[in-house]
């Protein structure tokens, strides 16, 4: 963990209308959550690992920060996560609605 209170996650990416790769489905603790909206994208430089990208995403009606640092993804842990992650999809295909 590199940002204090964070958890490592897996992310399925999708291209937005501008062709940029953005988070589409997040896997946390073996459960899948569809990103409903991306509200903000910020890029910066990490002190030790190089460039980082921070996304403010909406999951189940709650805003969460997701970071990409090199090849790993992290999400900031907060107390209200029980509400945010209360309604997972059964599978990635259900989250993506193929």
Short mmCIF file of the C-alpha atoms (twelve columns), coordinates in Angstrom:
data_MODEL
# 
_entry.id   MODEL 
# 
loop_
_atom_site.group_PDB 
_atom_site.id 
_atom_site.type_symbol 
_atom_site.label_atom_id 
_atom_site.label_alt_id 
_atom_site.label_comp_id 
_atom_site.label_asym_id 
_atom_site.label_seq_id 
_atom_site.Cartn_x 
_atom_site.Cartn_y 
_atom_site.Cartn_z 
_atom_site.pdbx_PDB_model_num 
ATOM 1  C CA . UNK A 1  0.000   0.000   0.000   1 
ATOM 2  C CA . UNK A 2  1.451   3.265   -1.062  1 
ATOM 3  C CA . UNK A 3  -1.074  5.941   -0.121  1 
ATOM 4  C CA . UNK A 4  -1.668  5.228   3.550   1 
ATOM 5  C CA . UNK A 5  -5.173  3.839   3.938   1 
ATOM 6  C CA . UNK A 6  -5.502  2.185   0.534   1 
ATOM 7  C CA . UNK A 7  -6.281  -1.249  -0.862  1 
ATOM 8  C CA . UNK A 8  -4.889  -2.770  -4.016  1 
ATOM 9  C CA . UNK A 9  -7.646  -3.504  -6.552  1 
ATOM 10 C CA . UNK A 10 -8.038  -4.870  -10.070 1 
ATOM 11 C CA . UNK A 11 -9.609  -2.705  -12.747 1 
ATOM 12 C CA . UNK A 12 -11.163 -3.443  -16.131 1 
ATOM 13 C CA . UNK A 13 -10.597 -0.494  -18.449 1 
ATOM 14 C CA . UNK A 14 -12.732 0.928   -21.233 1 
ATOM 15 C CA . UNK A 15 -12.184 3.754   -23.704 1 
ATOM 16 C CA . UNK A 16 -14.236 6.893   -23.164 1 
ATOM 17 C CA . UNK A 17 -15.610 8.978   -26.051 1 
ATOM 18 C CA . UNK A 18 -12.237 10.746  -26.356 1 
ATOM 19 C CA . UNK A 19 -10.355 7.448   -26.684 1 
ATOM 20 C CA . UNK A 20 -8.809  7.662   -23.210 1 
ATOM 21 C CA . UNK A 21 -8.579  4.464   -21.129 1 
ATOM 22 C CA . UNK A 22 -10.630 4.857   -17.928 1 
ATOM 23 C CA . UNK A 23 -11.826 2.527   -15.143 1 
ATOM 24 C CA . UNK A 24 -14.996 0.650   -16.107 1 
ATOM 25 C CA . UNK A 25 -15.292 -2.185  -13.561 1 
ATOM 26 C CA . UNK A 26 -13.500 -2.443  -10.204 1 
ATOM 27 C CA . UNK A 27 -12.811 -5.746  -8.457  1 
ATOM 28 C CA . UNK A 28 -12.449 -5.378  -4.693  1 
ATOM 29 C CA . UNK A 29 -12.305 -8.354  -2.338  1 
ATOM 30 C CA . UNK A 30 -13.396 -10.717 -5.132  1 
ATOM 31 C CA . UNK A 31 -16.528 -8.699  -5.948  1 
ATOM 32 C CA . UNK A 32 -17.184 -6.559  -9.017  1 
ATOM 33 C CA . UNK A 33 -18.518 -2.999  -9.109  1 
ATOM 34 C CA . UNK A 34 -19.409 -0.991  -12.203 1 
ATOM 35 C CA . UNK A 35 -18.083 2.555   -12.354 1 
ATOM 36 C CA . UNK A 36 -21.189 4.631   -12.964 1 
ATOM 37 C CA . UNK A 37 -19.424 7.925   -13.680 1 
ATOM 38 C CA . UNK A 38 -15.945 9.407   -13.823 1 
ATOM 39 C CA . UNK A 39 -16.103 12.866  -12.324 1 
ATOM 40 C CA . UNK A 40 -12.465 13.901  -12.415 1 
ATOM 41 C CA . UNK A 41 -9.095  12.771  -13.747 1 
ATOM 42 C CA . UNK A 42 -5.840  14.182  -12.380 1 
ATOM 43 C CA . UNK A 43 -2.302  13.275  -13.242 1 
ATOM 44 C CA . UNK A 44 0.735   13.913  -11.126 1 
ATOM 45 C CA . UNK A 45 4.148   12.596  -10.396 1 
ATOM 46 C CA . UNK A 46 4.860   10.181  -7.596  1 
ATOM 47 C CA . UNK A 47 7.927   10.847  -5.525  1 
ATOM 48 C CA . UNK A 48 9.450   7.403   -5.886  1 
ATOM 49 C CA . UNK A 49 7.531   5.519   -8.548  1 
ATOM 50 C CA . UNK A 50 6.966   8.062   -11.303 1 
ATOM 51 C CA . UNK A 51 3.670   9.231   -12.765 1 
ATOM 52 C CA . UNK A 52 0.360   8.565   -11.055 1 
ATOM 53 C CA . UNK A 53 -3.186  9.141   -12.274 1 
ATOM 54 C CA . UNK A 54 -6.043  9.771   -9.820  1 
ATOM 55 C CA . UNK A 55 -9.679  9.234   -10.826 1 
ATOM 56 C CA . UNK A 56 -12.741 10.387  -8.892  1 
ATOM 57 C CA . UNK A 57 -15.307 7.732   -9.766  1 
ATOM 58 C CA . UNK A 58 -18.894 7.065   -8.700  1 
ATOM 59 C CA . UNK A 59 -19.709 3.528   -7.527  1 
ATOM 60 C CA . UNK A 60 -23.214 2.670   -6.294  1 
ATOM 61 C CA . UNK A 61 -23.950 6.396   -5.886  1 
ATOM 62 C CA . UNK A 62 -20.830 7.124   -3.796  1 
ATOM 63 C CA . UNK A 63 -17.695 8.992   -4.907  1 
ATOM 64 C CA . UNK A 64 -14.371 7.169   -4.477  1 
ATOM 65 C CA . UNK A 65 -10.791 7.988   -5.419  1 
ATOM 66 C CA . UNK A 66 -8.970  5.371   -7.497  1 
ATOM 67 C CA . UNK A 67 -5.235  5.643   -8.263  1 
ATOM 68 C CA . UNK A 68 -3.123  4.111   -10.974 1 
ATOM 69 C CA . UNK A 69 0.543   4.009   -10.075 1 
ATOM 70 C CA . UNK A 70 2.758   2.380   -12.689 1 
ATOM 71 C CA . UNK A 71 0.953   -0.942  -13.270 1 
ATOM 72 C CA . UNK A 72 -1.018  -1.208  -10.007 1 
ATOM 73 C CA . UNK A 73 -4.407  0.170   -8.996  1 
ATOM 74 C CA . UNK A 74 -5.406  1.341   -5.511  1 
ATOM 75 C CA . UNK A 75 -8.568  2.666   -3.875  1 
ATOM 76 C CA . UNK A 76 -8.716  4.873   -0.786  1 
ATOM 77 C CA . UNK A 77 -10.312 3.069   2.173   1 
ATOM 78 C CA . UNK A 78 -12.935 5.017   4.118   1 
ATOM 79 C CA . UNK A 79 -15.428 4.231   6.871   1 
ATOM 80 C CA . UNK A 80 -18.488 4.531   4.595   1 
ATOM 81 C CA . UNK A 81 -17.168 1.805   2.281   1 
ATOM 82 C CA . UNK A 82 -19.740 -0.600  3.742   1 
ATOM 83 C CA . UNK A 83 -22.453 1.436   1.985   1 
ATOM 84 C CA . UNK A 84 -20.441 1.984   -1.182  1 
ATOM 85 C CA . UNK A 85 -19.605 -1.692  -1.673  1 
ATOM 86 C CA . UNK A 86 -22.896 -3.135  -0.410  1 
ATOM 87 C CA . UNK A 87 -24.273 -4.007  -3.864  1 
ATOM 88 C CA . UNK A 88 -21.715 -5.951  -5.930  1 
ATOM 89 C CA . UNK A 89 -22.331 -7.620  -9.289  1 
ATOM 90 C CA . UNK A 90 -22.179 -11.418 -9.315  1 
ATOM 91 C CA . UNK A 91 -19.589 -11.485 -12.102 1 
ATOM 92 C CA . UNK A 92 -17.630 -9.155  -14.382 1 
ATOM 93 C CA . UNK A 93 -20.068 -9.878  -17.200 1 
ATOM 94 C CA . UNK A 94 -22.996 -8.802  -15.017 1 
ATOM 95 C CA . UNK A 95 -21.157 -5.603  -14.069 1 
ATOM 96 C CA . UNK A 96 -20.397 -4.934  -17.727 1 
ATOM 97 C CA . UNK A 97 -23.880 -6.105  -18.853 1 
ATOM 98 C CA . UNK A 98 -22.710 -8.016  -21.916 1 
# 
